[in-house]
Amino acid sequence: MKRTLMLITLLAILTTVVAIALLFAYVHFVERPSNARNWSPDQRVVPHAVFGGNSVTIHNVRNFSYRTVTDYDQRHETRTYDLNKIDKAWFIVERFGAEPVTAPGIAHTFLTFGFGDEYLAVSIEIRKEQGEIFSPLKGLLRQYELMYVLADERDAIGLRTNIRRDPVYMYPVKATPEQLRKLFVDMLMRANKIAKAPEFYNTLTNNCTTSIVDHVNTIAPLIPFSYKIVLPAFSDELAYDLDLIPADRPLEAVRAAHRIDLEAQKHDVDGGFSQRIRQNRH
C-alpha cells in the first residue's frame, strides 16, 4: 500500500511537471504578440511620431477626460514639439492602494517631459484587451502586449491622482537638456517600433521600469541591475541612491516633498493642472 501511494504521488508530481513544461513551451514557442486584438478603448489607438529636423509631430496623443476609471470622453490629438525646447523631465511613481498600506513592491512608473510650459507623459504599460485586468502571473506568461502611451498630463497623471486616487510621486530628473532630448527621442523611436512590431510585456524583464532603465542606459550606462527595478515601488529609492532625483534630504523627506496626489485632489483636472502639481516643487 505504501509503495502504491508513493508511485501515485510520483506520478502526480511528474504529471504536474510535464504540464508546466508544456505550458511554458506553448507560451514561448507558439504564442506571438499581435496588434490585432479586441483592445480596451483607452488603449485601442497606438501613437506614432514623425521626426523633422528639430521638431517631432506625434499622432494619437491621448487626452481623455475621465469621470471614472471606465467612464471617459475619448480624444486623441496630433501635437508638434520643438526638441530644442526640452528642458526638464520628471520621474513618476504611482503606488497602488492607500498609504501606508500598499501592495508590496508593486507600482507603475513613467516619465513626463517639459517643453517650457508644455508637457508630455510617456507611459509604458500593458496593452489591455477588453475587460482585461493586470495580473503579475499572467504578465510572466506572454498574456499582455506592451504599449507606449503618449498622453497629456491631465490624462496620464490626473487619472492616477484624481480618479484612481493612488499615491503619486513626481521627482525632477537630474539631467541636461541634451540628455533629456536623447532620452525622449529614444523612447519615441521604440514607440514607433512597437507600433509596427509588437512585443510581449513581461512582469520581470520587460515592464514599465525595466524599459525606462533600458532607455536611460542607452543614453548613458548609469543604472545597474537591482531588485528595485523588478519591484517598481522601490525604484525611487534606487534613483535616489544614484543621485538621479533630489537626494539632499533623507529619502522619506524627499518622498513627502514630491507627493502630488493630495494636492491634485483639491482641484479639478483642468487647464491649470500641470502648473498646480508643480507648485513649490523643484
N, C-alpha and C positions, 0 to 999 in steps of 0.2 A: 504493500500500500504506500509506504513512504517513498519507495523508488518511483512509483507511478505518479505521485504528487510532484516529485522533483522533475520528472520528464514533462509533465503538464506545464509546470512553471517555466522550465527552459523553453518549451515550445511557445509559450505566451510571450516571453521576452524576445525570442527570435522573430516572431511574427511582428511584434512592435517595431523592432529594429529595421526589419525589411520594409515595413510600411513607411517609416520615417525616411529611409533611404530612397524609396520610390517617390515620395512626396518631394524631397529636395531635388532629385533627378528631374522630375517633371518641371519644377519651378525654374531650375537653372538651365535646362536644355530645351524645353518646349515652349514655355511662356515667353512672349515677346511684347515689348512696350508698343503702345498704339496711341495715335491721336484721334482715333475714330471710336469713341465710346459715348454713352449717354451721360454727358457731363452735368454736374451741378451747375445751375445758371450762373453762379458767381465765378465759375472757372471754365465756362464754355468757350470764351473768346481768348485767344492767345495773342500776346503783344509781339511786335517786332520793331526793330529800329533800322533806320536808313541813315547812313553817315554821309555827310557832305562837307568836306573841309573841316572847319572848326565848329560845325553845328551837327546836331543829330535830330532827326524827326522820328518820334516814337508814335506808332499807331496802336490803338487799343489801350490807352492809359485808362485804368479803371477808376471811376469816380462815382461810386454808388452812394445813395442816401439811404440810411438804414433806420427802420422803425423797430425792428427786432432782428435777431440773427438770420431769420428765414424770410422776413418781410422787408423788401427794399425796392427802391427805384433804380433801375439799371441805366448806366450811362458809361459809354466808352468814348474817349476823346483822342484826337490827334494833337500832339504838342511838339513844339520845336524848342530845343535848348541850345544855348551857346556854351560850348565846352570850356571856353576861356573864363566863364563866369563861375565855375565850380570853386567854391571857397571853403565849404565845410561839409562834414558828414557826421552822422550820429549812429551809434550802435544801440539798437532797441532790443530789450529783453522783456518778453511777456511771460510772466509766471501764471500757471493755471490754478485757479481756486483762490479763495480769500486768504489773505495773510493773517497770522503767520503759518497757517496750515496749508501747504501747497503740496502738489504731487511731487515726491522726492525726485529731484534731478530733471523733471520734465518741464520744458519751456519752449517757447518759439523765439527765435532771434531773426532780426533782419537789419538792413541799413537804410538810412534815408539821406539824401544828398541835398545840399543847399546851393542855389544859384542866385546869390544876392537875396532877394525877397521871394524867390520861387523855390519849391521843394518837390522832390520826387522820391517815393519809397520803392525799394526793390526787395521783395519778399519771396523767398524760395520755399515752396510749400508742396504738399501732396496735391495732386490734381484729382479731386474727388468726383466720383460718379454720383448720379442722382441718388439721394438718400444715404450715401455712404458716410461713415464717421471714421475717425482715425483710431487705429489700434497699433501699438508698438510691435506686437507679434506679427500682424499682417504686413507691417512695414518691413519685416525681415524676409517675407515670402513673396516678394515681387507682386504685391496686390495693388500698389499705387504707382502711377506715373509721377514724375517730378514736373513742377511748373514754376516759372518765374512770373510773379505778379508785379507789374509796374503800376503804381497807384498813387493818386493824390493822398496826402497825409490825412485828410478828413475821412478818407475811406480806410486806409491801412492802419492808421493809429486810432482814429475815432471809433472804429468798430471794436477795438480791443479795450479802450478806456471807458467809453460811454455806453456801449451796447453789451458786450460781454462782462464789463466791469471787472476785468482782471487787473492785478498789479502790473504796472508797466513802467519800465525804467528807460530813460533816454540819456545816453552818455555821449558827450562830444568826443570824436575820434581825434587823436593826435596824429596829424599827417599834414604834409604840404599840399597846396592846390594841385601841383603836378602829380603827386602820388594819388590823390583822390580822383583826378581825371583818368589816369591809367586804370585805377580800380573800377570806376564807373563804366568805362569803355569795355573792359574785360567782362564785366557782368552782362552788359548788353549783347556782346558777341556770343556769349554762352546762351543767353535767352533766345537769340536768333537760331543758334544751332539746335536747341531742343525743340523749337517750333517746327523744324523740319525732320529731325531725327530724335524722337522721344527717348527718354531714359526712365528706368525704374528708380523710384525712391528706395532708399534703404535706411532703416532706423539707425544703424551704426555707422555706415560708411558713405552714405550719400543723402544727408539730411540738410536742414537749414544751416546749421552751424558749420558742418564739415565743408559745405560748399563755400561759405564765406571765407573760411580758413584757406581753402584752395585758391580763391581769388587773391587774397592778401599775399599768400606765399608765391603766387605767380609774379607779383609786382616786386616783392622783397621777402625773402625767406625769414620771417620773423617768428612764426608760431610753431612750436614743437608739438608733437602728438601728446595728448593728455586726456585723461578720463573726463576732464571738464569740457571737452569738445563733444564727447559722446553723450554726456549728460548736460544739456544746454543751460539748465538752471544755474550751473556753476561757471558758465562761460564768461560772465562779467568779472568773476574772481580771477580767471586766467588773464583776461585783458588788463585788469588792474595790476597783476603781478608783472606783466610785460611792459607796463607803462604805456599802453595803447589808449587808455582813457585816464581821466584825472586820478591821480594817486597821491595827492597832497595831504590826505586825511586818512584815518582808518577806513577800511572797506565799508563797514556798516554806515558810517557817516556819509561816505560818497554815495552809497545806495539811497539813503534818505534824501540827500540833496537833489538827486536826479530822478526821483519817483514822480511821475506826472499824472497818474490816473485820478488821484483825489482832486487835484486842481482842475483837471479837464472836466470832471463830472459836475462842477459848479456852473458850467456854461453849456450852451448848445454847440453842436459841431457845425459851425458856420464859417464864413469867410475869414474870420479872425482867429481860427483855431490854431494854426501853425505858430502865430505870434504869441498867443497866450500860453501855450505849453512850453515856450522858451523864456518866458519872463523870469528874470532873476536867476537864470541858469546859463552857465558859460562852459 
